[in-house]
Amino acid sequence: MSIRTIIVDDEKLAIQGLQLRLEQFPDIEIIATCANGREAIRAIKTEQPDLVFLDIQMPGFDGFSVVKGVMGIDPPLFIFVTAYSEHALKAFEANAVDYLMKPVEQDRLADAVSRARTRIAEKKNTEEVEKLKNVLAEVAPDAMDAMPEGDETATGRFEKMLNVKDRGQIFRVDVDTIEHIEAAGDYMCIYTGDNSLILRETMKDLERRLDPRHFQRVHRSTIVNLDQVRQVKPHTNGECFLVLGSGAEVKVSRSYRDVVARFVH
């Protein structure tokens, strides 16, 4: 299944560069490109894409104006792409899938596309559940009454406990107690503040199992539980350290500094 995608940027070279980088994702189908916000609003309403890569700083209608301009329809998912890190917090408040800094790095782009795939799948699953409920309400109301309340589609897909086989034993780890995770080849070192365990799994596979609202990559080899962050300490070259509940410090690389914007008010 293809992800119908629009790219919006007032810089032609930026559009071309992103198009080239997106060629490595066979499910990304670029159906339009737009050079300004007004074009973007028209294209989104006409084409109804699944995903939009959206520049923020544009003359006239900026990226946030585009988002506001399509709220009257079922809006697509947005990934903001910009050179200005100060917009990161507002982007997350706009419920963006991700926030990429220019020049876009391929690893970060891959992470963003992966998050978009997950969100699109959740959205489609929710739509299918609603269709099923509507049908049941018409043809089998008794069955409809027996259905559980609430939508478990989005929340139920993420792990709440991890089974970790380490040193010949199987440990049950509550994901809420995890402070951070570090990659070492095909092994993951899971730190819970007072303990550390080794799990044989790749970073990408483990990342898909954890709720991105709480667990975010802050380095190519590190995932952090955002709920465990107690302090942000600036460092050189745009990097910084996150101080966790146990006192452990984790470096945030420049490529992931948009994550830090969640803690800046």
Disulfide bonds with the S-S distance in Angstrom:
none
